[in-house]
Amino acid sequence: MTEQVATILLGQVFVDVPHGLSSAPTVDDIAVMPHDNLGGRSWWIDTIGAANFRLNISSADGGSAHEFGYRLLNC
């Protein structure tokens, strides 16, 4: 699968990303890579469900949005 892009908008701390699969993937099925400098913020995924997974950062950024590439593996 080609890389998709998810963006955590300015001032936000998460984005719900639709995965498009017929069932929920596991955390091991999702590869994520930040596309920009997070300014020391950490990131993680959680809340993996039948339609979406949640991509989080540790604190909101008032200066810019943050873009992440992701791929679904073994799906």
ABEGO torsion letter per residue (X at the ends): XBBBBBBBBBGBABBBBBAGBABBBBAAABBBBBABBAGGBBBBBBGBBAABBBBBBABBBAABBBBBBBBBBGX
